Amino acid sequence: MTFVAGSLAGSPVRRVEDAELLRGRATYVDNLKIEGMLALAFVRSPSAHAEIRSIDVSEAEKMPGVVAVYIAEDLQLPASPASSRFTLA
């Protein structure tokens, strides 16, 4: 297999963003402050292959600044291990 110039495998790729990143001048999504903007967090089980039988979101919903709390059931995701590999259309 032959790789063309600029490919990520086997050829150096010139990174043009490094200077801004290293000097602290780059803009990150986390740096953006847009009116009405919300943050998103995912909480996953700390136990691999655990079967989650129920989720109580009442304390999370009471936390300051929380707009909404969703579980897979709210999003109509399948109740299976495959639900960790979903795409929202």
N, C-alpha and C positions, 0 to 999 in steps of 0.2 A: 504494500500500500504506500502511495506517495502522498506527502502532505504539502500543500501549497503554502507559499509565504503568507505569514499572518495567521496561520492556523494555530490552535492552542496546543496541539500535540506535536512535539518535535521541533518547533520553531519558536524563537523568541518573539514575544509580542510587546510592542512598544506601548507602555501605559502612560497616557497623557494626563491622567488625573492625579498621579502621585505627588507632584509638586504642591498642589493646592491642599491635599490631605496632610502632608507633612508640615506645612506652614500654618495649619489651623484655619485656612480660609475657605475650605470646602463647605458646601451646604448639605446637611444630612436631613432626612425626613424628620428626625427627632428635633431638629433645630427650628423647623417651621412652626410659626404661630399664626394660625388662621382662625378667625372668629367662628365659633360653633364647632370647631374640630374636636373629635373625640379620640380616645385611645382605646385599644383593643387588647385584651389579654386572654390567653387560653390556659386552662388548668387541666393538667393530665394526671392520671393516677401515678403515684410513686411506686406502685407494684406492677411489675411486668406481667402481662397475661392475666391480670386480675379481672374478675367479673364484677362489674359495678351494678348493684341491685337497686340502688336508689341514690338520689342526690337531693340534698336539702339546700336550696339557694337562698333561704330567707335571710340569713345573716349577711350574705353578699349583697343582696338587694338593699339592705339598710345602710350600707357604707356610704360615707359622704362622696358625692360626685358620681356615683354609679347611676347610669342612665337605664341600663337594661342588663339582664342576666339571661342567657339562653343555654339550654341543654340540647342534646341531639334530638330529643323528642320534639322540642319546639321548632326545630328546623326540618322536621320530618326526615331525619337521617335514619338509615337502617340500623337496627340494634344488632350489630355484629362487629367482629374485629375489623372488618373492612371499612367501618365508618371513620377510621383514622386516615383513610386514603380516599377522600372524597373531593369532588370539585363542585363548586356552586356555579350554576349557569346563569 
